[in-house]
Structures are given as structure tokens and as C-alpha cells.
């Protein structure tokens, strides 16, 4: 019997929540809600005593898997590796299918977020690029072309 019923969301911890939210809203995601969480529940789940975090839940217009952005106000966040290459162990990217890859990459560049590498094409079916988003998050963007 499978244990998983539904892929709900991916969580990413950031230092500057407003900047990260603005990036993903600009990309086309919609804010579902924003709240602070603290107390016994979050302390138990995270294993961090006396913690407090602000969370923003986002979804693509078609629903589906969500993106949870969180920023700890207590305790201070620990530094990550914002220039980590794609082959560093751990969660490395958040991926989205887009309508127009070139326009999306141009929008990202206009907002200060450049390509990690270049734009690649896979078997005449997909065009894809990695953009280095806020706080070093690698955002995979893919356009179906075939």
C-alpha cells in the first residue's frame, strides 16, 4: 500500500521573504496565504525550540503542488550556499513549465536574476534553462516545444 496520497508542496527557507515572494509572484505564482507560526507545534516539527517563522504559500494558476516560502524570525537563520552548483547534494531546484521561455528568461534578467548556464533543447520537445533566483534558488524553467 502506498503511503503518499498527494504531493502537496516544496518548502524553501529564505532570509528576505518579501523579495522571494515578489520574484515568484512576478513569475506567475499566486499567494494563497501568509502567516506566522510559533509555539509547540512548530517547535516539535522543526526540532528548533522557541522558533517563530513567517510562511507564505504560493501556487501556480492551475493549482497543483505548492511552494512554501518561510523565513525564521527566531532563531536567526543559518547561512546557506547561494552559489551552489546544480550538482551539490540537497534540494537544488524548483521547476516550472512556462509559456514562453525566452520572455521568462528576459523578465528574470531584467529583475537581476541571470542564467546559471544556457538555454538547452531536449529531443525537440523541451527548451529549458536554469535561472539563479533570489537567495541562490535555482529555478528551472521549461517550455514544451514539440
Secondary structure by P-SEA (a helix, b strand, c coil): ccccccccbbbbbbccaaaaaaaaaaabbbbccccccccaaaaaaacccbbbbbbbbbbcccccbbbbbbbbccccccccccccccccccccbbbbbbccaaaaaaaaaaaccccccccccccccbbbbbbbcccbbbbbbbbbcc
